[in-house]
Amino acid sequence: MKRIRKLFITAIITALCAQSAYSLEVYREKATASFYGADFHGKRTSNNEKYNMYAYTCANKELPFDTILKVTNLANGKTVQVRVNDRGPFVSGRTVDLSTQAAIDLEMTKAGLAAVKLEIVKRGPDTKLSRDTAASAKKIMANIEAKSSSQKTTSTRATAAGGKNVSGGKTASSGITASSKLADAEVPAGKIWDIQVASFSSKSNATEFAKKLSKEGFKSIVFQTTKAGVIRVVVSKVPGSSLNETRQKLRSLGHTDFIMRERKN
């Protein structure tokens, strides 16, 4: 009798767990996740908390603050639950920026990026702060994507006209844009390169990060501000002969998600 009762209770618990898993709202079947860590530790998040790289939190551009997300790494099946407390990532094609601890649990810190499934465990309250910051994030991304589209069009037209590239705006960087994930041999060693190491919406955070880069031995660190108000922290005017050495140094210090742009003047 006791055995039957135990089996019955076990069956009920199993059924409830299965129902709970089934009832999760799928937010994205497949999305790209990145993570942010020590450089932001202790900085203010968009909901005015202090970012803790060891807590289970994340940044997302639209979900209400305090939404709980279940994140599954599609490459290995590892899962974590994180709470939305920040806005971002402000990079096209990325849906969520995870805390360092969450990324460690998902075993994605080495790659830097991961294909993930996102499910809503609990949706946060619809507050004015959530709405306002989501609207700002949407505007920032629209400007970023519009500028990116414009740059691609300009580059294509210039190539068709004979290989020359006309650079608009305040920065001299244009032409080839390459991700840090590419192997050294895959990137043409242009004469001069700008390497964007990070980007911020706050000038003070950008300044703190630039100081950190300087202490790490990098030279010619400059800010490049986009029309959307995003401040890029850039290691500027890197000679082609030093490009691979600089990239390797960045990676060794944990700066694995930089973007390179070949300068044309």
Residue frames relative to the residue before (quaternion, step in Angstrom):
aa qw qx qy qz dx dy dz
M 1.0000 0.0000 0.0000 0.0000 0.00 0.00 0.00
K 0.6565 0.5076 -0.2995 0.4708 3.56 0.97 -0.93
R 0.6337 0.5361 -0.3224 0.4550 3.56 1.07 -0.81
I 0.6501 0.5144 -0.3095 0.4658 3.58 0.97 -0.87
R 0.6519 0.5185 -0.3075 0.4601 3.56 1.00 -0.90
K 0.6483 0.5213 -0.3093 0.4608 3.57 1.00 -0.86
L 0.6525 0.5073 -0.3063 0.4723 3.56 0.97 -0.85
F 0.6356 0.5404 -0.3197 0.4492 3.56 1.06 -0.82
I 0.6659 0.4992 -0.2922 0.4712 3.56 0.95 -0.98
T 0.6363 0.5339 -0.3172 0.4577 3.58 1.01 -0.87
A 0.6488 0.5251 -0.3066 0.4575 3.56 1.01 -0.87
I 0.6443 0.5198 -0.3198 0.4609 3.60 1.02 -0.81
I 0.6558 0.5138 -0.3049 0.4615 3.58 0.93 -0.95
T 0.6457 0.5243 -0.3070 0.4625 3.57 0.96 -0.91
A 0.6641 0.5097 -0.2976 0.4589 3.55 0.96 -0.91
L 0.6571 0.5109 -0.3103 0.4592 3.58 0.99 -0.84
C 0.6425 0.5194 -0.3141 0.4677 3.57 1.02 -0.84
A 0.6545 0.5116 -0.3048 0.4659 3.55 1.00 -0.89
Q 0.6466 0.5172 -0.3159 0.4633 3.56 1.03 -0.85
S 0.6368 0.5339 -0.3189 0.4556 3.58 1.05 -0.86
A 0.6644 0.4989 -0.2996 0.4689 3.57 0.95 -0.92
Y 0.6675 0.5164 -0.2981 0.4461 3.54 0.99 -0.90
S 0.6962 0.5046 -0.2726 0.4317 3.56 1.07 -0.78
L 0.4406 0.6879 -0.4705 0.3336 3.61 1.23 -0.06
E 0.3894 -0.7134 0.5367 0.2264 3.55 -1.00 0.88
V 0.3236 -0.7462 0.5476 0.1966 3.57 -0.63 1.11
Y 0.2395 -0.7799 0.5686 0.1056 3.55 -0.69 1.15
R 0.7687 -0.0995 0.0732 0.6275 3.59 0.98 -0.88
E 0.4073 -0.7078 0.5229 0.2443 3.57 -0.79 1.00
K 0.7854 -0.0291 0.0335 0.6174 3.54 1.09 -0.76
A 0.1164 0.7841 -0.5951 0.1322 3.56 -0.70 1.11
T 0.4373 -0.6723 0.5246 0.2856 3.55 -1.28 0.27
A 0.1265 -0.7885 0.6003 0.0423 3.54 -0.87 1.04
S 0.0982 -0.7405 0.6604 0.0769 3.55 -1.20 0.67
F 0.2485 -0.7715 0.5532 0.1922 3.60 -1.20 -0.16
Y 0.1730 -0.7670 0.6062 0.1198 3.56 -1.25 0.42
G 0.1697 -0.8578 0.4851 0.0020 3.51 -1.00 0.86
A 0.8887 0.0464 -0.0259 0.4553 3.52 -0.93 -1.06
D 0.6237 0.5685 -0.3484 0.4079 3.60 1.02 -0.72
F 0.7433 0.3796 -0.2005 0.5130 3.58 1.19 -0.57
H 0.4242 0.7365 -0.4503 0.2736 3.59 1.28 -0.21
G 0.8112 0.2188 -0.1927 0.5069 3.56 -0.74 1.09
K 0.5541 0.5985 -0.3983 0.4197 3.60 1.27 -0.14
R 0.5816 -0.5955 0.4316 0.3475 3.56 -1.22 0.48
T 0.2990 -0.7263 0.5903 0.1860 3.55 -1.03 0.82
S 0.7132 -0.4760 0.3023 0.4163 3.58 -1.26 0.16
N 0.7065 0.3996 -0.2787 0.5134 3.62 1.16 -0.38
N 0.5834 -0.6502 0.3146 0.3713 3.56 1.36 0.53
E 0.4460 0.6233 -0.5004 0.4026 3.58 1.15 0.52
K 0.4464 -0.6204 0.5411 0.3508 3.56 -1.31 0.02
Y 0.4494 -0.7021 0.4818 0.2701 3.55 -0.78 1.02
N 0.0937 -0.7724 0.6279 0.0188 3.54 -0.94 1.01
M 0.3525 -0.7793 0.4788 0.1983 3.58 -0.36 1.22
Y 0.6788 0.4851 -0.2872 0.4705 3.60 1.24 -0.36
A 0.5846 0.5549 -0.3758 0.4572 3.60 1.28 -0.05
Y 0.4762 -0.6567 0.5004 0.3026 3.56 -1.27 0.29
T 0.2985 0.7374 -0.5388 0.2771 3.53 0.12 1.37
C 0.1106 -0.7932 0.5938 0.0773 3.55 -1.30 0.10
A 0.3604 -0.6751 0.5926 0.2515 3.50 -1.40 0.21
N 0.0542 0.7603 -0.6447 0.0585 3.54 -1.09 0.84
K 0.5188 -0.7015 0.4000 0.2804 3.57 -0.99 0.76
E 0.8392 0.2543 -0.0958 0.4710 3.63 1.05 -0.51
L 0.6082 0.5824 -0.3747 0.3879 3.63 1.02 -0.61
P 0.5773 -0.5919 0.4249 0.3686 3.62 -1.05 0.67
F 0.5660 -0.5783 0.4585 0.3675 3.56 -1.12 0.62
D 0.7950 0.2692 -0.2601 0.4773 3.55 -1.19 0.79
T 0.3831 0.6673 -0.5192 0.3720 3.58 1.24 0.40
I 0.2636 -0.7514 0.5851 0.1538 3.57 -0.98 0.87
L 0.1139 -0.8064 0.5800 0.0193 3.56 -0.73 1.12
K 0.2510 -0.7024 0.6398 0.1853 3.53 -1.11 0.73
V 0.1134 -0.8044 0.5830 0.0156 3.57 -0.70 1.13
T 0.0781 -0.8002 0.5946 0.0099 3.56 -0.76 1.08
N 0.3349 -0.7202 0.5734 0.2009 3.56 -0.77 1.04
L 0.3541 -0.7807 0.4774 0.1929 3.59 -0.42 1.21
A 0.6206 0.5636 -0.3482 0.4195 3.59 1.18 -0.37
N 0.8352 0.1527 -0.0601 0.5250 3.61 1.04 -0.68
G 0.5227 -0.6764 0.3926 0.3394 3.59 1.26 -0.01
K 0.4446 0.6905 -0.4589 0.3391 3.61 1.27 0.00
T 0.1017 -0.8096 0.5770 0.0360 3.59 -1.04 0.79
V 0.0115 -0.7507 0.6593 0.0392 3.54 -1.33 0.48
Q 0.2797 -0.7053 0.6098 0.2290 3.53 -1.33 0.22
V 0.0459 -0.8083 0.5864 -0.0250 3.55 -0.84 1.02
R 0.3567 -0.7240 0.5564 0.1974 3.54 -1.26 0.53
V 0.4180 -0.7053 0.5164 0.2474 3.59 -0.89 0.94
N 0.1345 0.7995 -0.5765 0.1020 3.59 -0.70 1.07
D 0.7502 0.3064 -0.1816 0.5571 3.58 1.28 0.16
R 0.3974 -0.6874 0.5487 0.2615 3.58 -1.31 0.27
G 0.4987 0.5952 -0.5089 0.3714 3.53 -1.10 0.83
P 0.6193 -0.0050 -0.7416 -0.2578 1.58 -2.48 -0.20
F 0.3910 -0.7322 0.5113 0.2225 3.57 -1.04 0.78
V 0.4634 0.6000 -0.4843 0.4367 3.49 0.68 1.29
S 0.5065 -0.6635 0.4519 0.3147 3.59 -0.80 0.96
G 0.8074 0.3005 -0.2244 0.4554 3.53 -1.04 0.85
R 0.6735 0.4510 -0.3068 0.4988 3.60 1.23 -0.09
T 0.2897 -0.8007 0.5120 0.1131 3.54 -0.92 0.97
V 0.8205 0.0674 0.0126 0.5675 3.57 1.00 -0.76
D 0.1969 -0.7401 0.6348 0.1025 3.54 -1.16 0.81
L 0.2073 -0.8304 0.5109 0.0806 3.58 -0.40 1.22
S 0.5543 -0.5553 0.4871 0.3836 3.56 -1.25 0.36
T 0.6611 -0.5180 0.3617 0.4049 3.56 -1.22 0.43
Q 0.6601 0.5198 -0.3225 0.4360 3.59 0.90 -0.89
A 0.6394 0.5137 -0.3253 0.4706 3.57 1.00 -0.80
A 0.6534 0.5124 -0.3097 0.4632 3.58 0.98 -0.84
I 0.6189 0.5368 -0.3389 0.4626 3.58 1.05 -0.75
D 0.6712 0.5038 -0.2960 0.4561 3.57 0.90 -0.94
L 0.6936 0.4536 -0.2656 0.4925 3.57 1.12 -0.67
E 0.3517 -0.7654 0.4596 0.2814 3.58 1.36 -0.13
M 0.4674 0.6794 -0.4336 0.3633 3.57 0.92 0.99
T 0.4247 0.7400 -0.4521 0.2600 3.62 1.23 0.02
K 0.6341 0.5427 -0.3422 0.4317 3.59 1.03 -0.68
A 0.7104 0.4331 -0.2504 0.4950 3.58 0.94 -0.91
G 0.3960 -0.7336 0.4696 0.2907 3.57 1.07 -0.69
L 0.7754 0.1433 -0.0594 0.6121 3.55 1.13 -0.75
A 0.0239 -0.7965 0.6038 0.0204 3.57 -1.21 0.48
A 0.4080 -0.6480 0.5804 0.2770 3.53 -1.20 0.62
V 0.0139 0.8316 -0.5503 0.0730 3.58 -0.63 1.12
K 0.3321 -0.6601 0.6223 0.2582 3.51 -1.39 0.27
L 0.1561 -0.7984 0.5785 0.0598 3.58 -0.91 0.95
E 0.0051 -0.7925 0.6087 -0.0363 3.56 -0.84 1.06
I 0.3832 -0.7202 0.5331 0.2241 3.55 -1.01 0.84
V 0.2525 -0.7636 0.5818 0.1212 3.55 -0.65 1.18
K 0.7762 -0.0948 0.0950 0.6160 3.54 0.99 -0.91
R 0.3138 -0.7602 0.5405 0.1773 3.56 -0.76 1.04
G 0.4481 -0.7094 0.4833 0.2498 3.56 -0.93 0.93
P 0.6573 -0.5238 0.3639 0.4013 3.59 -1.25 0.28
D 0.4605 -0.6795 0.5069 0.2633 3.55 -1.13 0.72
T 0.0588 0.8331 -0.5427 0.0893 3.57 0.20 1.31
K 0.6457 -0.5136 0.3935 0.4056 3.55 -1.28 0.32
L 0.6315 0.5349 -0.3363 0.4495 3.60 1.00 -0.80
S 0.6417 0.5166 -0.3206 0.4674 3.58 0.97 -0.83
R 0.6801 0.4929 -0.2930 0.4567 3.59 0.89 -0.93
D 0.6789 0.5062 -0.2962 0.4418 3.57 0.86 -0.97
T 0.6950 0.4607 -0.2835 0.4736 3.60 0.88 -0.91
A 0.6167 0.5302 -0.3452 0.4684 3.60 1.11 -0.62
A 0.6388 0.5170 -0.3199 0.4716 3.58 1.03 -0.78
S 0.6482 0.5094 -0.3131 0.4716 3.59 1.00 -0.80
A 0.6452 0.5202 -0.3139 0.4632 3.57 1.00 -0.85
K 0.6377 0.5284 -0.3217 0.4590 3.57 1.01 -0.81
K 0.6557 0.5095 -0.3041 0.4669 3.58 1.00 -0.84
I 0.6348 0.5301 -0.3230 0.4600 3.58 0.97 -0.87
M 0.6862 0.4813 -0.2897 0.4621 3.59 0.88 -0.94
A 0.6180 0.5416 -0.3481 0.4511 3.60 1.02 -0.73
N 0.6690 0.4910 -0.2929 0.4750 3.58 0.98 -0.84
I 0.6340 0.5303 -0.3234 0.4607 3.58 1.01 -0.83
E 0.7042 0.4662 -0.2691 0.4629 3.56 0.85 -0.98
A 0.6255 0.5279 -0.3388 0.4641 3.58 1.07 -0.70
K 0.6637 0.4948 -0.3041 0.4714 3.57 0.98 -0.85
S 0.6339 0.5331 -0.3246 0.4568 3.57 1.03 -0.81
S 0.6530 0.5111 -0.3044 0.4687 3.56 1.00 -0.88
S 0.6462 0.5263 -0.3080 0.4589 3.56 1.04 -0.84
Q 0.6514 0.5179 -0.3095 0.4602 3.58 0.98 -0.85
K 0.6475 0.5168 -0.3182 0.4609 3.58 1.00 -0.83
T 0.6480 0.5190 -0.3139 0.4606 3.57 1.01 -0.87
T 0.6505 0.5182 -0.3056 0.4636 3.59 0.97 -0.92
S 0.6592 0.5148 -0.3039 0.4562 3.57 0.95 -0.92
T 0.6572 0.5151 -0.3054 0.4576 3.58 0.97 -0.89
R 0.6688 0.4957 -0.2996 0.4661 3.57 0.93 -0.89
A 0.6475 0.5259 -0.3188 0.4501 3.56 0.98 -0.82
T 0.6430 0.5211 -0.3175 0.4628 3.56 0.99 -0.85
A 0.6620 0.5071 -0.3016 0.4623 3.58 0.97 -0.87
A 0.6872 0.4885 -0.2765 0.4611 3.57 1.15 -0.63
G 0.7505 -0.3934 0.2188 0.4839 3.58 1.24 0.03
G 0.6766 -0.5470 0.2829 0.4037 3.55 1.18 0.50
K 0.5644 0.5845 -0.4099 0.4145 3.60 1.18 -0.06
N 0.2075 -0.7809 0.5812 0.0971 3.54 -1.14 0.67
V 0.1988 -0.7743 0.5922 0.1010 3.55 -0.80 1.03
S 0.2084 -0.8047 0.5482 0.0917 3.57 -0.62 1.14
G 0.1818 -0.7818 0.5891 0.0935 3.56 -0.84 1.03
G 0.6908 0.4896 -0.3311 0.4164 3.58 -1.29 0.06
K 0.7028 -0.4936 0.3372 0.3856 3.53 -1.35 -0.24
T 0.6907 0.4607 -0.2987 0.4707 3.61 1.13 -0.39
A 0.4275 -0.6987 0.5161 0.2504 3.52 -1.21 0.57
S 0.5210 0.6474 -0.4137 0.3718 3.58 1.27 -0.04
S 0.2203 0.7470 -0.6027 0.1738 3.55 -0.92 0.93
G 0.6204 0.5689 -0.3774 0.3860 3.56 -1.20 -0.36
I 0.8468 -0.1288 0.1094 0.5043 3.56 -0.99 -0.89
T 0.0672 -0.7580 0.6476 0.0380 3.56 -0.99 0.92
A 0.0098 -0.8311 0.5541 -0.0452 3.57 -0.70 1.04
S 0.4462 -0.6859 0.5142 0.2570 3.54 -1.06 0.82
S 0.5846 -0.5790 0.4396 0.3601 3.56 -1.23 0.49
K 0.5982 0.6029 -0.3595 0.3866 3.59 1.19 -0.45
L 0.5654 0.6085 -0.3929 0.3947 3.60 1.19 -0.39
A 0.5145 -0.6222 0.4897 0.3293 3.54 -1.10 0.70
D 0.6621 -0.5365 0.3428 0.3953 3.57 -1.14 0.61
A 0.6813 0.5126 -0.2922 0.4332 3.56 0.94 -0.88
E 0.6366 0.5604 -0.3260 0.4177 3.60 1.22 -0.46
V 0.6986 0.4423 -0.2648 0.4962 3.59 1.20 -0.33
P 0.4174 -0.7054 0.5042 0.2720 3.61 -0.67 1.03
A 0.3865 -0.7283 0.5188 0.2257 3.58 -0.84 0.96
G 0.1405 -0.8216 0.5505 0.0468 3.58 0.11 1.31
K 0.7018 -0.4776 0.3152 0.4242 3.54 -1.23 0.24
I 0.8031 -0.0126 0.0646 0.5922 3.56 0.79 -1.07
W 0.1077 -0.8124 0.5727 0.0228 3.58 -0.97 0.91
D 0.2280 -0.6912 0.6608 0.1833 3.54 -1.32 0.51
I 0.1309 -0.7887 0.5972 0.0647 3.58 -0.95 0.88
Q 0.2249 -0.7666 0.5922 0.1052 3.56 -0.53 1.23
V 0.2043 -0.8186 0.5306 0.0820 3.57 -0.49 1.22
A 0.7919 -0.0824 0.0797 0.5998 3.59 1.08 -0.69
S 0.1627 -0.7652 0.6082 0.1345 3.57 -1.31 0.18
F 0.1194 -0.8041 0.5823 0.0015 3.54 -1.12 0.81
S 0.3862 -0.6733 0.5660 0.2777 3.54 -1.29 0.36
S 0.6989 0.4232 -0.2451 0.5219 3.58 1.30 -0.32
K 0.4573 -0.6916 0.4910 0.2675 3.59 -0.84 1.01
S 0.6468 0.5288 -0.3298 0.4395 3.60 0.98 -0.81
N 0.6537 0.4979 -0.3175 0.4733 3.60 1.01 -0.78
A 0.6284 0.5306 -0.3271 0.4654 3.56 1.06 -0.78
T 0.6491 0.5249 -0.3079 0.4564 3.57 1.01 -0.85
E 0.6481 0.5171 -0.3110 0.4646 3.57 0.96 -0.88
F 0.6625 0.5005 -0.3043 0.4670 3.56 0.98 -0.86
A 0.6311 0.5321 -0.3267 0.4603 3.59 1.03 -0.81
K 0.6245 0.5285 -0.3347 0.4677 3.60 1.03 -0.76
K 0.6343 0.5330 -0.3223 0.4580 3.56 1.03 -0.83
L 0.6485 0.5120 -0.3122 0.4688 3.59 0.95 -0.87
S 0.6409 0.5317 -0.3191 0.4525 3.56 1.01 -0.84
K 0.6575 0.5051 -0.3011 0.4711 3.58 0.98 -0.85
E 0.6603 0.5030 -0.2958 0.4727 3.56 1.17 -0.59
G 0.6310 -0.5977 0.3028 0.3911 3.55 1.31 0.08
F 0.5034 0.6475 -0.4367 0.3697 3.60 1.22 0.17
K 0.2593 -0.7714 0.5686 0.1202 3.56 -1.07 0.82
S 0.8171 0.2776 -0.1911 0.4678 3.56 -1.37 0.14
I 0.2382 0.7684 -0.5497 0.2253 3.56 0.79 1.05
V 0.0076 0.8116 -0.5811 0.0596 3.58 -0.71 1.10
F 0.3835 -0.6695 0.5771 0.2677 3.54 -1.37 0.27
Q 0.0610 -0.7568 0.6492 0.0450 3.56 -1.09 0.77
T 0.1622 -0.8185 0.5485 0.0535 3.59 -0.48 1.22
T 0.3294 -0.7509 0.5432 0.1802 3.57 -0.80 1.05
K 0.6689 -0.4848 0.3725 0.4228 3.55 -1.29 0.20
A 0.6483 0.5191 -0.3117 0.4617 3.58 1.18 -0.55
G 0.5574 -0.6316 0.3804 0.3817 3.58 1.28 -0.08
V 0.4724 0.6523 -0.4510 0.3848 3.57 1.27 0.20
I 0.2508 -0.7830 0.5566 0.1191 3.58 -0.83 1.03
R 0.1968 -0.7842 0.5814 0.0907 3.56 -0.58 1.18
V 0.2311 -0.7313 0.6237 0.1513 3.56 -1.03 0.84
V 0.0364 -0.8520 0.5159 -0.0812 3.54 -0.41 1.31
V 0.2804 -0.6700 0.6565 0.2038 3.53 -1.13 0.78
S 0.1676 -0.8694 0.4636 0.0323 3.53 -0.17 1.34
K 0.8675 0.1645 -0.1188 0.4542 3.52 -1.36 0.53
V 0.1956 0.7768 -0.5618 0.2067 3.56 0.76 1.10
P 0.4012 -0.7190 0.5039 0.2610 3.65 -0.61 1.01
G 0.6082 -0.5750 0.4076 0.3652 3.56 -1.12 0.67
S 0.6348 0.5512 -0.3235 0.4342 3.57 1.08 -0.72
S 0.7363 0.3805 -0.2145 0.5167 3.59 1.22 -0.50
L 0.3919 0.7740 -0.4436 0.2249 3.58 1.30 -0.11
N 0.7156 0.4537 -0.2729 0.4557 3.59 0.71 -1.04
E 0.6263 0.5368 -0.3321 0.4575 3.57 1.04 -0.76
T 0.6607 0.5011 -0.3004 0.4713 3.59 0.99 -0.88
R 0.6385 0.5251 -0.3238 0.4603 3.58 0.98 -0.82
Q 0.6656 0.5053 -0.3039 0.4574 3.57 0.90 -0.90
K 0.6399 0.5174 -0.3236 0.4671 3.58 1.03 -0.77
L 0.6308 0.5306 -0.3300 0.4600 3.59 0.97 -0.83
R 0.6688 0.5018 -0.3019 0.4580 3.56 0.88 -0.96
S 0.6663 0.5250 -0.3082 0.4307 3.58 0.91 -0.93
L 0.7080 0.4254 -0.2461 0.5071 3.59 1.20 -0.55
G 0.6320 -0.5863 0.3106 0.4005 3.57 1.29 0.27
H 0.5424 0.5859 -0.4197 0.4318 3.60 1.25 0.14
T 0.0756 0.8728 -0.4730 0.0933 3.56 0.37 1.27
D 0.7235 0.4416 -0.2436 0.4714 3.60 1.21 -0.15
F 0.2698 0.7906 -0.5065 0.2137 3.57 1.01 0.81
I 0.2743 -0.7317 0.6020 0.1642 3.54 -1.34 0.35
M 0.2108 -0.7927 0.5640 0.0956 3.58 -0.86 0.98
R 0.0500 -0.7834 0.6193 0.0159 3.53 -1.04 0.83
E 0.3706 -0.7328 0.5266 0.2198 3.56 -0.80 1.02
R 0.3448 -0.7398 0.5443 0.1935 3.56 -0.86 1.00
K 0.2624 -0.7833 0.5475 0.1337 3.53 -1.06 0.80
N 0.7924 0.0927 -0.0958 0.5953 3.59 1.27 -0.06
